[in-house]
Amino acid sequence: MNQKSILLLSLLVASLLFGSCQKKQSDGQPATSEPLTETTPTSDHTLKIGVVSLDSLYKNYEYYTQANKQIEAQLKRNQQTLANKAQKAQEAYASYMEKAQKGLFTSQAQVDAEEKRITAMQQEGAQLEQRYAEEAMKVQADAQKALHDEVVAQLKAFNADKKYDLILTSAGLEGVMYAGESFDITQEVLDFLNAAYKAKAKETKK
């Protein structure tokens, strides 16, 4: 085969290959690979958020205010008990000093006994003060936990209709730094909580 025949054969093969590529493209098959993109359907659900002010909750939730009144009353009773004991110890010490100045003690044993009695009174007062302080801390902690549990339980009932996806709390500048007025549901929650508290109190009285 001469060079002219080889050249013609090469051109024929190239023509056939080119025609094959054009046919594939016309059939909808891409000649080159292209990246495929996947579209993700977007949700039309809007996240509904409510914000409750703890400051307002503590001041206006009747369950908490009543519990707090009971705690304060107990603290006042404890303080009065401590004041009475301190006064008795002071009176005993004053009486001791007066007797000592007037020479009314007839023996050292009497002096020692009186000093021991006064010291015991002072120690009793100090121990009672420490006990009251520990009890007050425990009562406050128990009250906070009871309040939290009660509010959480009531919020589940409040949001039974799934009106809110998320309910946040704010205390002063802690937690939620800013929320628009439309997010503030404090009064709505307070009305629900106080209504539930009154209903429960009414049932308890029955």
C-alpha positions in Angstrom: 0.0 0.0 0.0 1.4 3.4 -1.0 1.5 6.5 1.1 -1.5 8.0 -0.7 -3.6 5.0 0.2 -2.5 5.2 3.9 -3.4 8.9 4.1 -6.9 8.3 2.6 -7.5 5.4 5.1 -6.5 7.6 8.0 -8.9 10.4 7.0 -11.7 7.8 6.6 -11.2 6.5 10.2 -11.0 10.0 11.6 -14.3 10.9 9.8 -16.0 7.8 11.2 -14.9 8.6 14.8 -16.0 12.2 14.5 -19.4 11.2 13.2 -19.8 8.7 16.1 -19.1 11.4 18.7 -21.7 13.7 17.1 -24.3 10.9 17.1 -23.8 10.3 20.8 -24.2 14.0 21.6 -27.4 14.2 19.5 -28.8 11.1 21.5 -28.5 13.1 24.8 -25.3 11.5 26.0 -22.7 14.1 27.0 -19.3 13.8 25.4 -17.6 15.2 28.5 -18.4 14.6 32.2 -19.9 17.5 34.1 -20.5 17.8 37.9 -23.9 16.9 39.1 -25.7 19.1 41.7 -28.3 17.8 44.2 -31.0 20.1 45.3 -32.3 19.8 48.8 -36.0 20.8 49.4 -36.3 23.6 51.8 -38.7 23.5 54.8 -41.4 26.2 55.0 -41.5 25.8 58.9 -40.7 28.9 60.9 -39.0 28.4 64.2 -41.3 29.9 66.9 -39.4 31.2 70.0 -40.7 32.6 73.3 -38.8 34.3 76.0 -39.8 34.4 79.7 -38.3 36.9 82.1 -37.3 35.1 85.4 -37.3 38.4 87.3 -40.9 39.0 86.5 -41.7 35.3 87.1 -40.2 35.4 90.6 -42.1 38.6 91.5 -45.5 37.6 90.1 -45.8 33.8 90.2 -48.1 33.1 93.2 -46.6 29.7 93.8 -43.2 31.2 94.3 -44.3 34.3 96.2 -46.3 32.1 98.7 -43.4 29.7 99.2 -41.0 32.7 99.7 -43.3 34.2 102.3 -43.2 30.9 104.3 -39.4 30.8 104.0 -39.1 34.4 105.2 -41.4 33.8 108.1 -39.3 30.8 109.2 -36.1 32.9 108.9 -37.7 35.6 111.1 -38.6 33.0 113.7 -35.1 31.6 113.7 -33.6 35.1 114.0 -35.9 35.9 117.0 -34.8 32.6 118.7 -31.2 33.5 118.2 -31.8 37.1 119.5 -33.5 35.7 122.6 -30.6 33.3 123.3 -28.0 36.0 122.8 -29.9 38.4 125.1 -30.0 35.7 127.9 -26.3 35.1 127.5 -25.6 38.8 127.8 -27.9 39.1 130.9 -26.1 36.1 132.5 -22.7 37.7 131.8 -23.8 41.0 133.2 -25.1 39.3 136.3 -21.9 37.4 136.7 -19.8 40.7 136.5 -22.1 42.4 139.0 -21.7 39.5 141.5 -17.9 39.4 141.0 -17.6 43.2 141.6 -19.7 43.0 144.8 -17.8 40.0 146.0 -20.9 37.8 146.2 -19.1 34.6 145.1 -18.0 32.7 148.2 -15.6 30.3 146.4 -13.6 29.9 143.2 -15.8 26.9 142.4 -18.8 29.2 142.2 -16.9 31.5 139.8 -15.8 28.6 137.6 -19.3 27.2 137.5 -20.9 30.5 136.5 -18.2 31.1 133.8 -18.8 27.6 132.5 -22.6 28.2 132.3 -22.2 31.4 130.4 -19.7 29.8 128.0 -22.1 27.0 127.3 -24.9 29.5 126.6 -22.7 31.3 124.1 -21.6 28.1 122.4 -25.2 26.9 122.2 -26.2 30.1 120.5 -23.3 29.9 118.0 -24.1 26.2 117.1 -27.8 27.1 116.7 -26.9 30.0 114.4 -24.8 27.7 112.2 -27.5 25.1 112.1 -30.1 27.7 111.1 -27.8 29.0 108.3 -27.3 25.5 106.9 -31.1 24.9 107.1 -31.8 28.2 105.3 -29.4 27.3 102.5 -31.1 23.9 102.1 -34.6 25.4 102.2 -33.7 27.9 99.5 -32.1 25.2 97.3 -35.2 23.0 97.7 -37.5 25.9 96.9 -35.6 26.8 93.8 -35.7 23.1 92.6 -39.4 22.9 93.4 -40.1 26.1 91.5 -38.1 24.8 88.5 -39.8 21.5 88.4 -43.3 23.1 88.7 -42.6 25.7 86.0 -41.2 23.0 83.6 -44.3 20.8 84.3 -46.7 23.6 83.7 -44.8 24.8 80.6 -45.4 21.4 79.0 -49.2 21.9 79.6 -48.9 25.5 78.4 -47.3 24.4 75.2 -49.4 21.4 74.6 -50.6 22.8 71.3 -46.9 23.0 70.1 -47.3 26.8 69.7 -43.6 27.3 70.5 -40.6 25.3 69.3 -38.3 26.9 71.9 -39.0 28.7 75.2 -36.0 30.6 76.6 -35.5 32.3 80.0 -33.7 35.5 80.7 -32.5 36.9 84.1 -31.2 40.5 83.9 -28.4 40.6 81.5 -27.7 36.8 81.7 -28.9 34.3 79.1 -30.8 36.1 76.4 -29.0 39.4 75.8 -31.8 40.8 73.5 -35.2 39.7 72.3 -37.8 41.7 70.5 -41.1 42.5 72.2 -42.8 40.0 70.0 -40.8 37.2 71.6 -41.7 38.2 75.2 -44.4 35.7 76.4 -43.8 36.4 80.1 -47.3 37.7 80.9 -48.9 34.9 78.9 -46.9 32.3 80.8 -47.6 34.0 84.2 -51.4 34.1 83.5 -51.3 30.4 82.7 -49.1 29.5 85.8 -51.2 31.5 88.2 -54.4 30.1 86.9 -53.1 26.6 87.3 -51.8 27.4 90.8 -55.2 28.8 91.9 -57.0 25.7 90.5 -54.6 23.4 92.3 -55.0 25.3 95.6 -58.7 25.2 95.2 -58.6 21.4 94.7 -56.3 21.0 97.8 -58.8 22.9 100.0 -61.6 20.6 99.0 
